[in-house]
Each structure stands twice: as structure tokens, then as C-alpha cells.
Amino acid sequence: MANMNLANFMTLLRILAIPVFIAVYYADFQGHHLVSSLIFILACVTDWLDGYLARKLDQCTPFGAFLDPVADKILVTVALVMLAANFASPWFVIPAAIMVAREILISALREWMAENNQRNVVAVGYLGKVKTTVQMIAIIVLLASDPNGSVWFWGLGYVLIYAAATLTLWSMILYLRSAWPILSSELK
């Protein structure tokens, strides 16, 4: 594979970690929640590392630019679905659904804007990075939490997931507002 370099390999590792992460999360051994959380942390580190390596080693490729956000979305969506099954409550499902819906909407918007040579209008901004960081920390805390365990720990995860959902909505509004002039011209 001509496009396989160290940065792209890190992205593929993130995707390959997903089935392991799922198996460990649902395994029945002492500490499986913590181990699955650690696997998720390692996957998050590969997200940072692949971008760093691509820039540092001048290994940016179209394949990597495509695969990296796909890997991120799959990882986060799988984690949120698993957590929604474990924390089976509308109080968790609502923010999780907001986050998944936003990812689908913004991915579609970015694709559409790219087709119209307007990719830079919806490029990832600072708020998107903050949203992702809070979202990842929330998921890490909730993965490490036993729903039947300490309320303060999974309660912290709930607070963080609501903060992430709020940032998710805010960033979505900003992306849509940036794209609105182009979107509205298509509606005419």
C-alpha cells in the first residue's frame, strides 16, 4: 500500500482497537471497565499521534485525511452506543444522541461543502477541539465507571457528557452559521 506510512498505521491501529475495546468492556473480569477505559485512552492517544506524525514527518496523505476523521467517528459512536446500553436512561441517551447526530450532520455538511470547493468554511476550529477533548474525557470517565458503583464517579461522567453535549450543539450552530450563506443560496 503506497499510502501506508506511520501516521496512517496509527489511524488503522485506532480502528483495530475498537473490537478489542468492545470485547474487554463486555468481558466479565474484575476491572474490565478500567481496562476498556485504558484501551480507549490509547486509541485517543493514537488520534493525537497520527496527526502529529503526519505533520512532523511530512506524511499527510489524502488517504490519511479521509481515514482519520472516520476512525474518530467510529470510535466515539461505538463508545457512546455501548455506554447508552450500560447507562440505559434518557438522561444519558439524550446527550449521546445529540453527539452522534451532530457528527453525522457536520460530516455530511463538510462533504457537501468540499464538493462545492468551500471546505475551509467548515474546517475544524478551536471550539471543535475543545468539544472533542471534553467528549473524550467524559467517555473515559464513563467507561471506567460501573453504573452500580460510586455515584460521584459516574455522576462526574454525566456532568462531563452534558458539558460535551452543550459544546456539541454550540459548535454545530457555529458550523451551520458559517455554512448558511452557501446553503441558503442552494435553497433559492
C-alpha positions as CSV (number, residue, x, y, z in Angstrom):
1,M,0.0,0.0,0.0
2,A,1.6,3.2,-1.2
3,N,-0.3,5.3,1.3
4,M,0.7,3.2,4.4
5,N,3.0,5.3,6.5
6,L,3.5,5.6,10.2
7,A,0.7,8.2,10.6
8,N,-1.8,6.1,8.7
9,F,-0.7,3.0,10.6
10,M,-1.6,4.8,13.8
11,T,-5.0,5.6,12.4
12,L,-5.6,1.9,11.4
13,L,-4.5,0.8,14.9
14,R,-7.2,3.0,16.3
15,I,-9.8,1.2,14.2
16,L,-8.4,-2.2,15.0
17,A,-8.5,-1.4,18.7
18,I,-12.3,-1.0,18.6
19,P,-13.3,-4.7,18.6
20,V,-10.7,-5.3,21.4
21,F,-12.2,-2.3,23.3
22,I,-15.8,-3.7,22.9
23,A,-14.7,-7.3,24.0
24,V,-13.0,-6.0,27.1
25,Y,-15.9,-3.7,28.0
26,Y,-18.3,-6.6,28.0
27,A,-15.9,-9.2,29.5
28,D,-16.6,-10.5,32.9
29,F,-13.4,-9.9,35.0
30,Q,-12.5,-7.6,37.8
31,G,-11.6,-4.2,36.5
32,H,-12.9,-4.7,32.9
33,H,-14.3,-1.2,33.0
34,L,-10.9,0.3,33.8
35,V,-9.1,-1.8,31.2
36,S,-11.6,-0.8,28.4
37,S,-11.2,2.9,29.5
38,L,-7.4,2.5,29.2
39,I,-7.8,1.0,25.7
40,F,-10.0,4.0,24.8
41,I,-7.3,6.3,26.2
42,L,-4.7,4.6,24.0
43,A,-7.0,5.0,21.0
44,C,-7.3,8.7,21.8
45,V,-3.5,9.0,22.0
46,T,-3.2,7.5,18.5
47,D,-5.6,10.2,17.3
48,W,-3.3,12.9,18.5
49,L,-0.2,10.9,17.5
50,D,-1.2,10.2,13.9
51,G,-1.8,13.9,13.3
52,Y,1.4,14.9,15.0
53,L,3.4,12.3,13.0
54,A,1.7,13.2,9.7
55,R,2.8,16.9,10.1
56,K,6.2,16.2,11.7
57,L,7.3,13.6,9.2
58,D,5.5,15.2,6.3
59,Q,3.3,12.2,5.9
60,C,0.0,13.9,5.2
61,T,-1.9,11.9,2.5
62,P,-5.4,12.1,1.1
63,F,-6.0,8.6,2.5
64,G,-5.0,9.7,6.0
65,A,-7.1,12.9,5.7
66,F,-10.1,10.6,4.9
67,L,-9.4,7.8,7.4
68,D,-8.6,9.9,10.5
69,P,-12.0,11.5,11.0
70,V,-13.7,8.2,10.0
71,A,-11.7,6.4,12.7
72,D,-12.6,9.1,15.3
73,K,-16.3,9.0,14.5
74,I,-16.4,5.2,14.6
75,L,-14.6,5.1,17.9
76,V,-16.7,7.7,19.6
77,T,-20.0,6.4,18.2
78,V,-19.3,2.8,19.3
79,A,-18.3,4.1,22.8
80,L,-21.5,6.2,23.1
81,V,-23.7,3.3,21.9
82,M,-22.1,0.9,24.4
83,L,-22.4,3.5,27.2
84,A,-26.1,4.1,26.3
85,A,-26.7,0.4,26.7
86,N,-25.0,0.4,30.0
87,F,-26.4,3.7,31.4
88,A,-29.8,2.9,30.0
89,S,-31.6,6.2,30.8
90,P,-32.9,9.0,28.8
91,W,-30.6,11.2,30.9
92,F,-27.7,9.6,29.1
93,V,-29.2,8.7,25.8
94,I,-30.3,12.3,25.0
95,P,-26.7,13.8,25.2
96,A,-25.3,10.7,23.4
97,A,-27.9,11.0,20.6
98,I,-27.1,14.7,20.3
99,M,-23.4,14.0,19.9
100,V,-23.9,11.2,17.3
101,A,-26.5,13.2,15.3
102,R,-24.1,16.3,15.3
103,E,-21.3,14.1,14.0
104,I,-23.4,12.8,11.1
105,L,-24.7,16.2,10.3
106,I,-21.4,18.0,10.3
107,S,-19.7,15.2,8.4
108,A,-22.3,15.4,5.7
109,L,-22.0,19.2,5.7
110,R,-18.2,19.0,5.4
111,E,-18.5,16.6,2.5
112,W,-21.1,18.8,0.7
113,M,-19.0,21.9,1.3
114,A,-15.9,20.1,-0.1
115,E,-17.9,19.2,-3.2
116,N,-18.6,22.9,-3.6
117,N,-15.0,23.9,-3.1
118,Q,-15.8,25.5,0.3
119,R,-14.1,23.0,2.7
120,N,-12.4,25.8,4.6
121,V,-15.7,27.3,5.6
122,V,-16.4,24.3,7.9
123,A,-12.8,23.4,8.9
124,V,-12.3,22.2,12.4
125,G,-12.0,25.2,14.7
126,Y,-10.9,25.7,18.3
127,L,-14.4,25.0,19.8
128,G,-14.5,21.7,17.9
129,K,-11.2,20.7,19.5
130,V,-12.5,21.7,23.0
131,K,-15.7,19.8,22.3
132,T,-13.7,16.7,21.3
133,T,-11.5,16.9,24.4
134,V,-14.4,17.2,26.8
135,Q,-16.2,14.5,25.0
136,M,-13.2,12.1,25.2
137,I,-12.7,12.8,28.9
138,A,-16.4,12.2,29.5
139,I,-16.3,8.9,27.7
140,I,-13.1,7.8,29.5
141,V,-14.7,8.6,32.9
142,L,-18.0,6.8,32.0
143,L,-16.2,3.7,30.5
144,A,-14.2,3.4,33.8
145,S,-17.4,3.7,35.8
146,D,-19.5,0.9,37.0
147,P,-23.1,2.1,36.8
148,N,-23.7,0.2,40.0
149,G,-20.6,1.7,41.6
150,S,-19.7,5.0,43.1
151,V,-22.3,7.7,42.2
152,W,-19.7,10.5,42.4
153,F,-17.6,8.9,39.7
154,W,-20.3,8.1,37.1
155,G,-22.0,11.4,38.2
156,L,-18.9,13.2,37.1
157,G,-19.1,11.4,33.8
158,Y,-22.7,12.6,33.4
159,V,-21.7,16.2,34.1
160,L,-18.9,15.9,31.6
161,I,-21.2,14.3,28.9
162,Y,-23.7,17.2,29.4
163,A,-20.8,19.7,29.0
164,A,-19.7,17.8,25.8
165,A,-23.3,17.8,24.5
166,T,-23.6,21.6,25.1
167,L,-20.3,22.2,23.3
168,T,-21.5,19.8,20.6
169,L,-24.6,21.9,20.0
170,W,-22.7,25.2,20.2
171,S,-20.1,24.1,17.7
172,M,-22.8,22.7,15.4
173,I,-24.6,26.0,15.4
174,L,-21.3,27.8,14.6
175,Y,-20.6,25.5,11.7
176,L,-24.1,25.8,10.3
177,R,-24.0,29.6,10.7
178,S,-20.7,29.7,8.8
179,A,-22.1,27.5,6.0
180,W,-25.5,29.2,5.9
181,P,-24.7,31.7,3.1
182,I,-23.7,28.9,0.8
183,L,-26.5,26.6,2.0
184,S,-29.2,29.3,1.6
185,S,-28.0,30.1,-1.9
186,E,-28.7,26.5,-2.9
187,L,-32.3,26.8,-1.5
188,K,-33.2,29.6,-3.9
